[in-house]
Amino acid sequence: MRKTQGRYNDMKGNIPQEIPHEIRYQPIGTIHSPFQDLSGMPIQPAGAKGIVGTVEVREEFSEGLRDLSGFSHIILIYHFHKSQGYALSVTPFLDTVPRGVFATRAPRRPNPIGISIVELTKVEGNILHIKNVDIVDGTPLLDIKPYVPEFDIHEGVRIGWLAGKTGKAEKTKSDRRFT
């Protein structure tokens, strides 16, 4: 795509579209976990091994859960509802050096959207039973996608400043720095 005077043209001559100034989403459900407070909870699913929770999908979206039980893992996309404001430079949990927010998974972002890959253990009606939950209780759910290793795992990946630090995620707990 090429930007032309605030509009995008798809390079095939199709009609350019305005970039919206605001995008709205509605929660499709609520994520429930044992974490009532941000402080002390795992910072990634790798540090939440065995921690169980549920996802309550609103009834009007429950038909969309059909066939989901065939997947062992799902990607939850959610709104960081406890995050207030944002900073373009943050000191992430696994580092002491300020980093650009887009090079981190910090929750204080211009669009406070989070993702977690969790294990799906059971589907009962509109309730998903999940494991390895690193999400605060009451978090609004925006979307669910199936986790597919062939689509989601890539070879030759570089992890920037996180090289040599990822093993610490299992033991690192959240504090109040992003609230």
ABEGO torsion letter per residue (X at the ends): XBBBGGBBBAGAGBBBBBBBABBBBBBAEBBBBABABABGBBABAAAABGBBBBBBBBAAAAAAABGAAABABBBBBBBBAABBEBBABBBBAABABBBBAAABABABBABBBBBBBBBBABBBEABBBBBGBABBBGBBBABBBBBBAAAABBBGBBAEAABGAAAAAAABBBBAAAX
